[in-house]
């Protein structure tokens, strides 16, 4: 079972886990049209590595993200990030799915609707 977090808990999670990064697994089109999270103002780095139709997703993550980091994983509404978090957990990462993703769903308002910084 993968770990999950609500967007309202993100700031507290980062405060208690300073060795954390954010991984946005949406597509280039989503990043350019819907917007991007700005986690640098929260004191962590964001990685943009799409999972959609990319068989080299895990290899791309391994090139960029150290397994010693906690990885908050986000997509648009939480479905793709749940898959990504599960794949990363199986590879030994401490992955945590952001339930509402960037735009939200019926369980969580999402990053952009929770007064978290975006660009």
C-alpha angles and dihedrals in degrees: 000000000000123000116249135197135191119232089244088063098050099092092049091046091053091047091053094039109040092172091074133124131187120234117196109196098182123116129273089251091056092048092050099042106029099033141249134263115249102213094161088083086057090054099254136100125248124217121198108206117151120222096190111114092335113131090186095059095117093045090050091051092048089055092054112027128058115225089229090071126088106238119212104200122206138178129161100291108353107272103097091038090055089055091046092048090051092050091047093048089054087054092054100264123138093235124177122190117224100224099210097037118200101316102027139236138218091290100048136012094233134230098295093048095047099067091255114146120269137176 
